[in-house]
Amino acid sequence: MRVITIRFPDELAADARTESETEGESINQFVVHAVADTIKRRRAQRALHNMAKRRASMKAAGRVAPPSEALIRQLREGVDRRD
């Protein structure tokens, strides 16, 4: 595990400490969870953006895009992920 020093604005640091204490977790746990959640959300947004681009290029080429529900399920379960 790495130790990383991060500078926070005073108000944000105080809010993070208050939230972590309210939830009964350390400030470290709070920040680690927040970063992990942000990474997960951004990866999902990129995946959806890539699916939309692929669908648009297929439509422009006159091809029919397959339904994306199965792909979304696979990505949620971690099957065939490329990240």
mmCIF file of the N, C-alpha and C atoms, coordinates in Angstrom:
data_MODEL
# 
_entry.id   MODEL 
# 
loop_
_atom_site.group_PDB 
_atom_site.id 
_atom_site.type_symbol 
_atom_site.label_atom_id 
_atom_site.label_alt_id 
_atom_site.label_comp_id 
_atom_site.label_asym_id 
_atom_site.label_entity_id 
_atom_site.label_seq_id 
_atom_site.pdbx_PDB_ins_code 
_atom_site.Cartn_x 
_atom_site.Cartn_y 
_atom_site.Cartn_z 
_atom_site.occupancy 
_atom_site.B_iso_or_equiv 
_atom_site.pdbx_formal_charge 
_atom_site.auth_seq_id 
_atom_site.auth_comp_id 
_atom_site.auth_asym_id 
_atom_site.auth_atom_id 
_atom_site.pdbx_PDB_model_num 
ATOM 1   N N  . MET A 1 1  ? 0.851   -1.175  0.000   1.00 0.00 ? 1  MET A N  1 
ATOM 2   C CA . MET A 1 1  ? 0.000   0.000   0.000   1.00 0.00 ? 1  MET A CA 1 
ATOM 3   C C  . MET A 1 1  ? 0.894   1.235   0.000   1.00 0.00 ? 1  MET A C  1 
ATOM 4   N N  . ARG A 1 2  ? 0.520   2.220   -0.756  1.00 0.00 ? 2  ARG A N  1 
ATOM 5   C CA . ARG A 1 2  ? 1.295   3.456   -0.864  1.00 0.00 ? 2  ARG A CA 1 
ATOM 6   C C  . ARG A 1 2  ? 0.745   4.526   0.062   1.00 0.00 ? 2  ARG A C  1 
ATOM 7   N N  . VAL A 1 3  ? 1.617   5.371   0.494   1.00 0.00 ? 3  VAL A N  1 
ATOM 8   C CA . VAL A 1 3  ? 1.239   6.559   1.250   1.00 0.00 ? 3  VAL A CA 1 
ATOM 9   C C  . VAL A 1 3  ? 1.329   7.734   0.286   1.00 0.00 ? 3  VAL A C  1 
ATOM 10  N N  . ILE A 1 4  ? 0.237   8.488   0.176   1.00 0.00 ? 4  ILE A N  1 
ATOM 11  C CA . ILE A 1 4  ? 0.176   9.635   -0.730  1.00 0.00 ? 4  ILE A CA 1 
ATOM 12  C C  . ILE A 1 4  ? -0.251  10.851  0.077   1.00 0.00 ? 4  ILE A C  1 
ATOM 13  N N  . THR A 1 5  ? 0.426   11.947  -0.122  1.00 0.00 ? 5  THR A N  1 
ATOM 14  C CA . THR A 1 5  ? 0.053   13.203  0.529   1.00 0.00 ? 5  THR A CA 1 
ATOM 15  C C  . THR A 1 5  ? -0.810  13.993  -0.438  1.00 0.00 ? 5  THR A C  1 
ATOM 16  N N  . ILE A 1 6  ? -1.969  14.405  0.043   1.00 0.00 ? 6  ILE A N  1 
ATOM 17  C CA . ILE A 1 6  ? -2.897  15.167  -0.798  1.00 0.00 ? 6  ILE A CA 1 
ATOM 18  C C  . ILE A 1 6  ? -3.263  16.451  -0.063  1.00 0.00 ? 6  ILE A C  1 
ATOM 19  N N  . ARG A 1 7  ? -3.239  17.563  -0.785  1.00 0.00 ? 7  ARG A N  1 
ATOM 20  C CA . ARG A 1 7  ? -3.634  18.842  -0.192  1.00 0.00 ? 7  ARG A CA 1 
ATOM 21  C C  . ARG A 1 7  ? -5.109  19.090  -0.499  1.00 0.00 ? 7  ARG A C  1 
ATOM 22  N N  . PHE A 1 8  ? -5.871  19.410  0.532   1.00 0.00 ? 8  PHE A N  1 
ATOM 23  C CA . PHE A 1 8  ? -7.291  19.722  0.401   1.00 0.00 ? 8  PHE A CA 1 
ATOM 24  C C  . PHE A 1 8  ? -7.523  21.164  0.825   1.00 0.00 ? 8  PHE A C  1 
ATOM 25  N N  . PRO A 1 9  ? -8.463  21.841  0.188   1.00 0.00 ? 9  PRO A N  1 
ATOM 26  C CA . PRO A 1 9  ? -8.891  23.132  0.731   1.00 0.00 ? 9  PRO A CA 1 
ATOM 27  C C  . PRO A 1 9  ? -9.450  22.898  2.140   1.00 0.00 ? 9  PRO A C  1 
ATOM 28  N N  . ASP A 1 10 ? -9.249  23.874  3.025   1.00 0.00 ? 10 ASP A N  1 
ATOM 29  C CA . ASP A 1 10 ? -9.642  23.711  4.430   1.00 0.00 ? 10 ASP A CA 1 
ATOM 30  C C  . ASP A 1 10 ? -11.099 23.283  4.601   1.00 0.00 ? 10 ASP A C  1 
ATOM 31  N N  . GLU A 1 11 ? -11.994 23.937  3.869   1.00 0.00 ? 11 GLU A N  1 
ATOM 32  C CA . GLU A 1 11 ? -13.422 23.629  4.022   1.00 0.00 ? 11 GLU A CA 1 
ATOM 33  C C  . GLU A 1 11 ? -13.741 22.209  3.561   1.00 0.00 ? 11 GLU A C  1 
ATOM 34  N N  . LEU A 1 12 ? -13.148 21.788  2.457   1.00 0.00 ? 12 LEU A N  1 
ATOM 35  C CA . LEU A 1 12 ? -13.370 20.435  1.958   1.00 0.00 ? 12 LEU A CA 1 
ATOM 36  C C  . LEU A 1 12 ? -12.820 19.396  2.935   1.00 0.00 ? 12 LEU A C  1 
ATOM 37  N N  . ALA A 1 13 ? -11.649 19.660  3.490   1.00 0.00 ? 13 ALA A N  1 
ATOM 38  C CA . ALA A 1 13 ? -11.059 18.746  4.473   1.00 0.00 ? 13 ALA A CA 1 
ATOM 39  C C  . ALA A 1 13 ? -11.954 18.630  5.711   1.00 0.00 ? 13 ALA A C  1 
ATOM 40  N N  . ALA A 1 14 ? -12.497 19.751  6.162   1.00 0.00 ? 14 ALA A N  1 
ATOM 41  C CA . ALA A 1 14 ? -13.395 19.730  7.327   1.00 0.00 ? 14 ALA A CA 1 
ATOM 42  C C  . ALA A 1 14 ? -14.672 18.953  7.012   1.00 0.00 ? 14 ALA A C  1 
ATOM 43  N N  . ASP A 1 15 ? -15.221 19.156  5.816   1.00 0.00 ? 15 ASP A N  1 
ATOM 44  C CA . ASP A 1 15 ? -16.427 18.427  5.417   1.00 0.00 ? 15 ASP A CA 1 
ATOM 45  C C  . ASP A 1 15 ? -16.149 16.925  5.326   1.00 0.00 ? 15 ASP A C  1 
ATOM 46  N N  . ALA A 1 16 ? -15.002 16.561  4.772   1.00 0.00 ? 16 ALA A N  1 
ATOM 47  C CA . ALA A 1 16 ? -14.645 15.143  4.661   1.00 0.00 ? 16 ALA A CA 1 
ATOM 48  C C  . ALA A 1 16 ? -14.482 14.517  6.035   1.00 0.00 ? 16 ALA A C  1 
ATOM 49  N N  . ARG A 1 17 ? -13.839 15.228  6.940   1.00 0.00 ? 17 ARG A N  1 
ATOM 50  C CA . ARG A 1 17 ? -13.660 14.698  8.295   1.00 0.00 ? 17 ARG A CA 1 
ATOM 51  C C  . ARG A 1 17 ? -15.016 14.516  8.974   1.00 0.00 ? 17 ARG A C  1 
ATOM 52  N N  . THR A 1 18 ? -15.900 15.497  8.837   1.00 0.00 ? 18 THR A N  1 
ATOM 53  C CA . THR A 1 18 ? -17.231 15.411  9.453   1.00 0.00 ? 18 THR A CA 1 
ATOM 54  C C  . THR A 1 18 ? -18.005 14.221  8.892   1.00 0.00 ? 18 THR A C  1 
ATOM 55  N N  . GLU A 1 19 ? -17.983 14.073  7.557   1.00 0.00 ? 19 GLU A N  1 
ATOM 56  C CA . GLU A 1 19 ? -18.688 12.946  6.930   1.00 0.00 ? 19 GLU A CA 1 
ATOM 57  C C  . GLU A 1 19 ? -18.126 11.607  7.383   1.00 0.00 ? 19 GLU A C  1 
ATOM 58  N N  . SER A 1 20 ? -16.801 11.514  7.420   1.00 0.00 ? 20 SER A N  1 
ATOM 59  C CA . SER A 1 20 ? -16.200 10.232  7.819   1.00 0.00 ? 20 SER A CA 1 
ATOM 60  C C  . SER A 1 20 ? -16.537 9.902   9.265   1.00 0.00 ? 20 SER A C  1 
ATOM 61  N N  . GLU A 1 21 ? -16.514 10.885  10.138  1.00 0.00 ? 21 GLU A N  1 
ATOM 62  C CA . GLU A 1 21 ? -16.855 10.652  11.545  1.00 0.00 ? 21 GLU A CA 1 
ATOM 63  C C  . GLU A 1 21 ? -18.319 10.277  11.693  1.00 0.00 ? 21 GLU A C  1 
ATOM 64  N N  . THR A 1 22 ? -19.179 10.908  10.904  1.00 0.00 ? 22 THR A N  1 
ATOM 65  C CA . THR A 1 22 ? -20.609 10.595  10.952  1.00 0.00 ? 22 THR A CA 1 
ATOM 66  C C  . THR A 1 22 ? -20.855 9.143   10.583  1.00 0.00 ? 22 THR A C  1 
ATOM 67  N N  . GLU A 1 23 ? -20.079 8.646   9.613   1.00 0.00 ? 23 GLU A N  1 
ATOM 68  C CA . GLU A 1 23 ? -20.223 7.263   9.153   1.00 0.00 ? 23 GLU A CA 1 
ATOM 69  C C  . GLU A 1 23 ? -19.399 6.279   9.982   1.00 0.00 ? 23 GLU A C  1 
ATOM 70  N N  . GLY A 1 24 ? -18.624 6.796   10.927  1.00 0.00 ? 24 GLY A N  1 
ATOM 71  C CA . GLY A 1 24 ? -17.837 5.922   11.782  1.00 0.00 ? 24 GLY A CA 1 
ATOM 72  C C  . GLY A 1 24 ? -16.639 5.299   11.086  1.00 0.00 ? 24 GLY A C  1 
ATOM 73  N N  . GLU A 1 25 ? -16.067 6.018   10.131  1.00 0.00 ? 25 GLU A N  1 
ATOM 74  C CA . GLU A 1 25 ? -14.897 5.507   9.425   1.00 0.00 ? 25 GLU A CA 1 
ATOM 75  C C  . GLU A 1 25 ? -13.771 6.527   9.521   1.00 0.00 ? 25 GLU A C  1 
ATOM 76  N N  . SER A 1 26 ? -12.571 6.071   9.247   1.00 0.00 ? 26 SER A N  1 
ATOM 77  C CA . SER A 1 26 ? -11.432 6.988   9.265   1.00 0.00 ? 26 SER A CA 1 
ATOM 78  C C  . SER A 1 26 ? -11.484 7.890   8.041   1.00 0.00 ? 26 SER A C  1 
ATOM 79  N N  . ILE A 1 27 ? -10.771 9.002   8.133   1.00 0.00 ? 27 ILE A N  1 
ATOM 80  C CA . ILE A 1 27 ? -10.701 9.899   6.982   1.00 0.00 ? 27 ILE A CA 1 
ATOM 81  C C  . ILE A 1 27 ? -10.044 9.174   5.804   1.00 0.00 ? 27 ILE A C  1 
ATOM 82  N N  . ASN A 1 28 ? -9.087  8.306   6.087   1.00 0.00 ? 28 ASN A N  1 
ATOM 83  C CA . ASN A 1 28 ? -8.440  7.525   5.034   1.00 0.00 ? 28 ASN A CA 1 
ATOM 84  C C  . ASN A 1 28 ? -9.455  6.633   4.330   1.00 0.00 ? 28 ASN A C  1 
ATOM 85  N N  . GLN A 1 29 ? -10.262 5.896   5.097   1.00 0.00 ? 29 GLN A N  1 
ATOM 86  C CA . GLN A 1 29 ? -11.282 5.032   4.492   1.00 0.00 ? 29 GLN A CA 1 
ATOM 87  C C  . GLN A 1 29 ? -12.250 5.848   3.647   1.00 0.00 ? 29 GLN A C  1 
ATOM 88  N N  . PHE A 1 30 ? -12.641 7.000   4.164   1.00 0.00 ? 30 PHE A N  1 
ATOM 89  C CA . PHE A 1 30 ? -13.571 7.866   3.452   1.00 0.00 ? 30 PHE A CA 1 
ATOM 90  C C  . PHE A 1 30 ? -13.000 8.288   2.103   1.00 0.00 ? 30 PHE A C  1 
ATOM 91  N N  . VAL A 1 31 ? -11.745 8.748   2.091   1.00 0.00 ? 31 VAL A N  1 
ATOM 92  C CA . VAL A 1 31 ? -11.116 9.217   0.852   1.00 0.00 ? 31 VAL A CA 1 
ATOM 93  C C  . VAL A 1 31 ? -10.903 8.057   -0.117  1.00 0.00 ? 31 VAL A C  1 
ATOM 94  N N  . VAL A 1 32 ? -10.456 6.900   0.389   1.00 0.00 ? 32 VAL A N  1 
ATOM 95  C CA . VAL A 1 32 ? -10.256 5.738   -0.479  1.00 0.00 ? 32 VAL A CA 1 
ATOM 96  C C  . VAL A 1 32 ? -11.572 5.334   -1.135  1.00 0.00 ? 32 VAL A C  1 
ATOM 97  N N  . HIS A 1 33 ? -12.657 5.291   -0.362  1.00 0.00 ? 33 HIS A N  1 
ATOM 98  C CA . HIS A 1 33 ? -13.964 4.939   -0.934  1.00 0.00 ? 33 HIS A CA 1 
ATOM 99  C C  . HIS A 1 33 ? -14.419 5.975   -1.955  1.00 0.00 ? 33 HIS A C  1 
ATOM 100 N N  . ALA A 1 34 ? -14.201 7.246   -1.645  1.00 0.00 ? 34 ALA A N  1 
ATOM 101 C CA . ALA A 1 34 ? -14.615 8.307   -2.568  1.00 0.00 ? 34 ALA A CA 1 
ATOM 102 C C  . ALA A 1 34 ? -13.858 8.212   -3.891  1.00 0.00 ? 34 ALA A C  1 
ATOM 103 N N  . VAL A 1 35 ? -12.555 7.971   -3.819  1.00 0.00 ? 35 VAL A N  1 
ATOM 104 C CA . VAL A 1 35 ? -11.757 7.852   -5.042  1.00 0.00 ? 35 VAL A CA 1 
ATOM 105 C C  . VAL A 1 35 ? -12.173 6.612   -5.827  1.00 0.00 ? 35 VAL A C  1 
ATOM 106 N N  . ALA A 1 36 ? -12.366 5.491   -5.133  1.00 0.00 ? 36 ALA A N  1 
ATOM 107 C CA . ALA A 1 36 ? -12.777 4.251   -5.807  1.00 0.00 ? 36 ALA A CA 1 
ATOM 108 C C  . ALA A 1 36 ? -14.134 4.435   -6.494  1.00 0.00 ? 36 ALA A C  1 
ATOM 109 N N  . ASP A 1 37 ? -15.071 5.089   -5.818  1.00 0.00 ? 37 ASP A N  1 
ATOM 110 C CA . ASP A 1 37 ? -16.387 5.335   -6.415  1.00 0.00 ? 37 ASP A CA 1 
ATOM 111 C C  . ASP A 1 37 ? -16.280 6.230   -7.648  1.00 0.00 ? 37 ASP A C  1 
ATOM 112 N N  . THR A 1 38 ? -15.436 7.240   -7.582  1.00 0.00 ? 38 THR A N  1 
ATOM 113 C CA . THR A 1 38 ? -15.263 8.147   -8.714  1.00 0.00 ? 38 THR A CA 1 
ATOM 114 C C  . THR A 1 38 ? -14.653 7.415   -9.906  1.00 0.00 ? 38 THR A C  1 
ATOM 115 N N  . ILE A 1 39 ? -13.656 6.585   -9.658  1.00 0.00 ? 39 ILE A N  1 
ATOM 116 C CA . ILE A 1 39 ? -13.041 5.812   -10.740 1.00 0.00 ? 39 ILE A CA 1 
ATOM 117 C C  . ILE A 1 39 ? -14.064 4.891   -11.378 1.00 0.00 ? 39 ILE A C  1 
ATOM 118 N N  . LYS A 1 40 ? -14.844 4.209   -10.560 1.00 0.00 ? 40 LYS A N  1 
ATOM 119 C CA . LYS A 1 40 ? -15.871 3.288   -11.075 1.00 0.00 ? 40 LYS A CA 1 
ATOM 120 C C  . LYS A 1 40 ? -16.891 4.040   -11.935 1.00 0.00 ? 40 LYS A C  1 
ATOM 121 N N  . ARG A 1 41 ? -17.332 5.200   -11.457 1.00 0.00 ? 41 ARG A N  1 
ATOM 122 C CA . ARG A 1 41 ? -18.317 5.991   -12.195 1.00 0.00 ? 41 ARG A CA 1 
ATOM 123 C C  . ARG A 1 41 ? -17.745 6.488   -13.514 1.00 0.00 ? 41 ARG A C  1 
ATOM 124 N N  . ARG A 1 42 ? -16.498 6.958   -13.501 1.00 0.00 ? 42 ARG A N  1 
ATOM 125 C CA . ARG A 1 42 ? -15.890 7.465   -14.733 1.00 0.00 ? 42 ARG A CA 1 
ATOM 126 C C  . ARG A 1 42 ? -15.677 6.350   -15.754 1.00 0.00 ? 42 ARG A C  1 
ATOM 127 N N  . ARG A 1 43 ? -15.289 5.175   -15.293 1.00 0.00 ? 43 ARG A N  1 
ATOM 128 C CA . ARG A 1 43 ? -15.129 4.050   -16.222 1.00 0.00 ? 43 ARG A CA 1 
ATOM 129 C C  . ARG A 1 43 ? -16.466 3.674   -16.848 1.00 0.00 ? 43 ARG A C  1 
ATOM 130 N N  . ALA A 1 44 ? -17.517 3.690   -16.049 1.00 0.00 ? 44 ALA A N  1 
ATOM 131 C CA . ALA A 1 44 ? -18.852 3.373   -16.575 1.00 0.00 ? 44 ALA A CA 1 
ATOM 132 C C  . ALA A 1 44 ? -19.272 4.420   -17.607 1.00 0.00 ? 44 ALA A C  1 
ATOM 133 N N  . GLN A 1 45 ? -19.003 5.691   -17.319 1.00 0.00 ? 45 GLN A N  1 
ATOM 134 C CA . GLN A 1 45 ? -19.346 6.749   -18.266 1.00 0.00 ? 45 GLN A CA 1 
ATOM 135 C C  . GLN A 1 45 ? -18.586 6.580   -19.577 1.00 0.00 ? 45 GLN A C  1 
ATOM 136 N N  . ARG A 1 46 ? -17.296 6.239   -19.495 1.00 0.00 ? 46 ARG A N  1 
ATOM 137 C CA . ARG A 1 46 ? -16.513 6.007   -20.717 1.00 0.00 ? 46 ARG A CA 1 
ATOM 138 C C  . ARG A 1 46 ? -17.053 4.822   -21.496 1.00 0.00 ? 46 ARG A C  1 
ATOM 139 N N  . ALA A 1 47 ? -17.425 3.762   -20.791 1.00 0.00 ? 47 ALA A N  1 
ATOM 140 C CA . ALA A 1 47 ? -17.962 2.580   -21.474 1.00 0.00 ? 47 ALA A CA 1 
ATOM 141 C C  . ALA A 1 47 ? -19.258 2.933   -22.205 1.00 0.00 ? 47 ALA A C  1 
ATOM 142 N N  . LEU A 1 48 ? -20.132 3.673   -21.553 1.00 0.00 ? 48 LEU A N  1 
ATOM 143 C CA . LEU A 1 48 ? -21.385 4.075   -22.196 1.00 0.00 ? 48 LEU A CA 1 
ATOM 144 C C  . LEU A 1 48 ? -21.117 4.984   -23.393 1.00 0.00 ? 48 LEU A C  1 
ATOM 145 N N  . HIS A 1 49 ? -20.156 5.885   -23.248 1.00 0.00 ? 49 HIS A N  1 
ATOM 146 C CA . HIS A 1 49 ? -19.798 6.774   -24.357 1.00 0.00 ? 49 HIS A CA 1 
ATOM 147 C C  . HIS A 1 49 ? -19.268 5.960   -25.538 1.00 0.00 ? 49 HIS A C  1 
ATOM 148 N N  . ASN A 1 50 ? -18.417 4.977   -25.256 1.00 0.00 ? 50 ASN A N  1 
ATOM 149 C CA . ASN A 1 50 ? -17.872 4.127   -26.323 1.00 0.00 ? 50 ASN A CA 1 
ATOM 150 C C  . ASN A 1 50 ? -18.973 3.314   -27.003 1.00 0.00 ? 50 ASN A C  1 
ATOM 151 N N  . MET A 1 51 ? -19.936 2.829   -26.218 1.00 0.00 ? 51 MET A N  1 
ATOM 152 C CA . MET A 1 51 ? -21.054 2.084   -26.807 1.00 0.00 ? 51 MET A CA 1 
ATOM 153 C C  . MET A 1 51 ? -21.879 2.991   -27.713 1.00 0.00 ? 51 MET A C  1 
ATOM 154 N N  . ALA A 1 52 ? -22.109 4.233   -27.281 1.00 0.00 ? 52 ALA A N  1 
ATOM 155 C CA . ALA A 1 52 ? -22.884 5.169   -28.094 1.00 0.00 ? 52 ALA A CA 1 
ATOM 156 C C  . ALA A 1 52 ? -22.149 5.493   -29.387 1.00 0.00 ? 52 ALA A C  1 
ATOM 157 N N  . LYS A 1 53 ? -20.820 5.680   -29.316 1.00 0.00 ? 53 LYS A N  1 
ATOM 158 C CA . LYS A 1 53 ? -20.039 5.935   -30.527 1.00 0.00 ? 53 LYS A CA 1 
ATOM 159 C C  . LYS A 1 53 ? -20.090 4.753   -31.473 1.00 0.00 ? 53 LYS A C  1 
ATOM 160 N N  . ARG A 1 54 ? -19.959 3.555   -30.932 1.00 0.00 ? 54 ARG A N  1 
ATOM 161 C CA . ARG A 1 54 ? -20.009 2.349   -31.768 1.00 0.00 ? 54 ARG A CA 1 
ATOM 162 C C  . ARG A 1 54 ? -21.373 2.219   -32.431 1.00 0.00 ? 54 ARG A C  1 
ATOM 163 N N  . ARG A 1 55 ? -22.434 2.457   -31.670 1.00 0.00 ? 55 ARG A N  1 
ATOM 164 C CA . ARG A 1 55 ? -23.784 2.357   -32.220 1.00 0.00 ? 55 ARG A CA 1 
ATOM 165 C C  . ARG A 1 55 ? -23.980 3.382   -33.340 1.00 0.00 ? 55 ARG A C  1 
ATOM 166 N N  . ALA A 1 56 ? -23.476 4.602   -33.126 1.00 0.00 ? 56 ALA A N  1 
ATOM 167 C CA . ALA A 1 56 ? -23.623 5.659   -34.134 1.00 0.00 ? 56 ALA A CA 1 
ATOM 168 C C  . ALA A 1 56 ? -22.849 5.305   -35.401 1.00 0.00 ? 56 ALA A C  1 
ATOM 169 N N  . SER A 1 57 ? -21.643 4.756   -35.253 1.00 0.00 ? 57 SER A N  1 
ATOM 170 C CA . SER A 1 57 ? -20.866 4.409   -36.454 1.00 0.00 ? 57 SER A CA 1 
ATOM 171 C C  . SER A 1 57 ? -21.516 3.250   -37.205 1.00 0.00 ? 57 SER A C  1 
ATOM 172 N N  . MET A 1 58 ? -22.100 2.313   -36.470 1.00 0.00 ? 58 MET A N  1 
ATOM 173 C CA . MET A 1 58 ? -22.800 1.199   -37.121 1.00 0.00 ? 58 MET A CA 1 
ATOM 174 C C  . MET A 1 58 ? -24.032 1.707   -37.861 1.00 0.00 ? 58 MET A C  1 
ATOM 175 N N  . LYS A 1 59 ? -24.739 2.626   -37.219 1.00 0.00 ? 59 LYS A N  1 
ATOM 176 C CA . LYS A 1 59 ? -25.941 3.178   -37.844 1.00 0.00 ? 59 LYS A CA 1 
ATOM 177 C C  . LYS A 1 59 ? -25.565 3.945   -39.115 1.00 0.00 ? 59 LYS A C  1 
ATOM 178 N N  . ALA A 1 60 ? -24.471 4.709   -39.051 1.00 0.00 ? 60 ALA A N  1 
ATOM 179 C CA . ALA A 1 60 ? -24.022 5.473   -40.213 1.00 0.00 ? 60 ALA A CA 1 
ATOM 180 C C  . ALA A 1 60 ? -23.612 4.553   -41.360 1.00 0.00 ? 60 ALA A C  1 
ATOM 181 N N  . ALA A 1 61 ? -23.124 3.370   -41.018 1.00 0.00 ? 61 ALA A N  1 
ATOM 182 C CA . ALA A 1 61 ? -22.710 2.411   -42.043 1.00 0.00 ? 61 ALA A CA 1 
ATOM 183 C C  . ALA A 1 61 ? -23.875 1.558   -42.518 1.00 0.00 ? 61 ALA A C  1 
ATOM 184 N N  . GLY A 1 62 ? -25.062 1.814   -41.974 1.00 0.00 ? 62 GLY A N  1 
ATOM 185 C CA . GLY A 1 62 ? -26.238 1.065   -42.393 1.00 0.00 ? 62 GLY A CA 1 
ATOM 186 C C  . GLY A 1 62 ? -26.379 -0.294  -41.731 1.00 0.00 ? 62 GLY A C  1 
ATOM 187 N N  . ARG A 1 63 ? -25.621 -0.526  -40.689 1.00 0.00 ? 63 ARG A N  1 
ATOM 188 C CA . ARG A 1 63 ? -25.722 -1.800  -39.969 1.00 0.00 ? 63 ARG A CA 1 
ATOM 189 C C  . ARG A 1 63 ? -26.577 -1.608  -38.732 1.00 0.00 ? 63 ARG A C  1 
ATOM 190 N N  . VAL A 1 64 ? -27.122 -2.686  -38.259 1.00 0.00 ? 64 VAL A N  1 
ATOM 191 C CA . VAL A 1 64 ? -27.951 -2.635  -37.057 1.00 0.00 ? 64 VAL A CA 1 
ATOM 192 C C  . VAL A 1 64 ? -27.086 -3.003  -35.859 1.00 0.00 ? 64 VAL A C  1 
ATOM 193 N N  . ALA A 1 65 ? -27.089 -2.150  -34.862 1.00 0.00 ? 65 ALA A N  1 
ATOM 194 C CA . ALA A 1 65 ? -26.311 -2.419  -33.649 1.00 0.00 ? 65 ALA A CA 1 
ATOM 195 C C  . ALA A 1 65 ? -27.053 -3.425  -32.784 1.00 0.00 ? 65 ALA A C  1 
ATOM 196 N N  . PRO A 1 66 ? -26.327 -4.368  -32.219 1.00 0.00 ? 66 PRO A N  1 
ATOM 197 C CA . PRO A 1 66 ? -26.981 -5.333  -31.337 1.00 0.00 ? 66 PRO A CA 1 
ATOM 198 C C  . PRO A 1 66 ? -27.435 -4.641  -30.056 1.00 0.00 ? 66 PRO A C  1 
ATOM 199 N N  . PRO A 1 67 ? -28.430 -5.199  -29.381 1.00 0.00 ? 67 PRO A N  1 
ATOM 200 C CA . PRO A 1 67 ? -28.861 -4.611  -28.111 1.00 0.00 ? 67 PRO A CA 1 
ATOM 201 C C  . PRO A 1 67 ? -27.685 -4.574  -27.127 1.00 0.00 ? 67 PRO A C  1 
ATOM 202 N N  . SER A 1 68 ? -27.597 -3.511  -26.350 1.00 0.00 ? 68 SER A N  1 
ATOM 203 C CA . SER A 1 68 ? -26.447 -3.349  -25.458 1.00 0.00 ? 68 SER A CA 1 
ATOM 204 C C  . SER A 1 68 ? -26.686 -3.892  -24.055 1.00 0.00 ? 68 SER A C  1 
ATOM 205 N N  . GLU A 1 69 ? -27.894 -4.369  -23.763 1.00 0.00 ? 69 GLU A N  1 
ATOM 206 C CA . GLU A 1 69 ? -28.193 -4.835  -22.405 1.00 0.00 ? 69 GLU A CA 1 
ATOM 207 C C  . GLU A 1 69 ? -27.279 -5.975  -21.964 1.00 0.00 ? 69 GLU A C  1 
ATOM 208 N N  . ALA A 1 70 ? -27.030 -6.931  -22.867 1.00 0.00 ? 70 ALA A N  1 
ATOM 209 C CA . ALA A 1 70 ? -26.178 -8.065  -22.519 1.00 0.00 ? 70 ALA A CA 1 
ATOM 210 C C  . ALA A 1 70 ? -24.750 -7.593  -22.251 1.00 0.00 ? 70 ALA A C  1 
ATOM 211 N N  . LEU A 1 71 ? -24.264 -6.662  -23.057 1.00 0.00 ? 71 LEU A N  1 
ATOM 212 C CA . LEU A 1 71 ? -22.920 -6.134  -22.864 1.00 0.00 ? 71 LEU A CA 1 
ATOM 213 C C  . LEU A 1 71 ? -22.816 -5.396  -21.531 1.00 0.00 ? 71 LEU A C  1 
ATOM 214 N N  . ILE A 1 72 ? -23.827 -4.622  -21.203 1.00 0.00 ? 72 ILE A N  1 
ATOM 215 C CA . ILE A 1 72 ? -23.829 -3.896  -19.930 1.00 0.00 ? 72 ILE A CA 1 
ATOM 216 C C  . ILE A 1 72 ? -23.798 -4.882  -18.769 1.00 0.00 ? 72 ILE A C  1 
ATOM 217 N N  . ARG A 1 73 ? -24.588 -5.941  -18.853 1.00 0.00 ? 73 ARG A N  1 
ATOM 218 C CA . ARG A 1 73 ? -24.583 -6.970  -17.799 1.00 0.00 ? 73 ARG A CA 1 
ATOM 219 C C  . ARG A 1 73 ? -23.193 -7.587  -17.649 1.00 0.00 ? 73 ARG A C  1 
ATOM 220 N N  . GLN A 1 74 ? -22.568 -7.908  -18.774 1.00 0.00 ? 74 GLN A N  1 
ATOM 221 C CA . GLN A 1 74 ? -21.227 -8.502  -18.740 1.00 0.00 ? 74 GLN A CA 1 
ATOM 222 C C  . GLN A 1 74 ? -20.228 -7.548  -18.091 1.00 0.00 ? 74 GLN A C  1 
ATOM 223 N N  . LEU A 1 75 ? -20.293 -6.265  -18.442 1.00 0.00 ? 75 LEU A N  1 
ATOM 224 C CA . LEU A 1 75 ? -19.371 -5.292  -17.873 1.00 0.00 ? 75 LEU A CA 1 
ATOM 225 C C  . LEU A 1 75 ? -19.587 -5.151  -16.370 1.00 0.00 ? 75 LEU A C  1 
ATOM 226 N N  . ARG A 1 76 ? -20.826 -5.163  -15.935 1.00 0.00 ? 76 ARG A N  1 
ATOM 227 C CA . ARG A 1 76 ? -21.107 -5.085  -14.497 1.00 0.00 ? 76 ARG A CA 1 
ATOM 228 C C  . ARG A 1 76 ? -20.529 -6.275  -13.754 1.00 0.00 ? 76 ARG A C  1 
ATOM 229 N N  . GLU A 1 77 ? -20.545 -7.437  -14.396 1.00 0.00 ? 77 GLU A N  1 
ATOM 230 C CA . GLU A 1 77 ? -20.047 -8.656  -13.767 1.00 0.00 ? 77 GLU A CA 1 
ATOM 231 C C  . GLU A 1 77 ? -18.547 -8.819  -13.979 1.00 0.00 ? 77 GLU A C  1 
ATOM 232 N N  . GLY A 1 78 ? -17.931 -7.917  -14.738 1.00 0.00 ? 78 GLY A N  1 
ATOM 233 C CA . GLY A 1 78 ? -16.494 -7.975  -14.952 1.00 0.00 ? 78 GLY A CA 1 
ATOM 234 C C  . GLY A 1 78 ? -16.065 -8.923  -16.061 1.00 0.00 ? 78 GLY A C  1 
ATOM 235 N N  . VAL A 1 79 ? -17.005 -9.421  -16.874 1.00 0.00 ? 79 VAL A N  1 
ATOM 236 C CA . VAL A 1 79 ? -16.682 -10.340 -17.960 1.00 0.00 ? 79 VAL A CA 1 
ATOM 237 C C  . VAL A 1 79 ? -16.147 -9.536  -19.150 1.00 0.00 ? 79 VAL A C  1 
ATOM 238 N N  . ASP A 1 80 ? -15.004 -9.962  -19.671 1.00 0.00 ? 80 ASP A N  1 
ATOM 239 C CA . ASP A 1 80 ? -14.411 -9.349  -20.871 1.00 0.00 ? 80 ASP A CA 1 
ATOM 240 C C  . ASP A 1 80 ? -14.106 -7.860  -20.720 1.00 0.00 ? 80 ASP A C  1 
ATOM 241 N N  . ARG A 1 81 ? -13.816 -7.400  -19.502 1.00 0.00 ? 81 ARG A N  1 
ATOM 242 C CA . ARG A 1 81 ? -13.457 -5.984  -19.305 1.00 0.00 ? 81 ARG A CA 1 
ATOM 243 C C  . ARG A 1 81 ? -12.068 -5.745  -19.820 1.00 0.00 ? 81 ARG A C  1 
ATOM 244 N N  . ARG A 1 82 ? -11.844 -4.565  -20.343 1.00 0.00 ? 82 ARG A N  1 
ATOM 245 C CA . ARG A 1 82 ? -10.535 -4.213  -20.884 1.00 0.00 ? 82 ARG A CA 1 
ATOM 246 C C  . ARG A 1 82 ? -9.940  -3.012  -20.187 1.00 0.00 ? 82 ARG A C  1 
ATOM 247 N N  . ASP A 1 83 ? -10.314 -2.742  -18.941 1.00 0.00 ? 83 ASP A N  1 
ATOM 248 C CA . ASP A 1 83 ? -9.772  -1.557  -18.264 1.00 0.00 ? 83 ASP A CA 1 
ATOM 249 C C  . ASP A 1 83 ? -8.815  -1.901  -17.173 1.00 0.00 ? 83 ASP A C  1 
# 
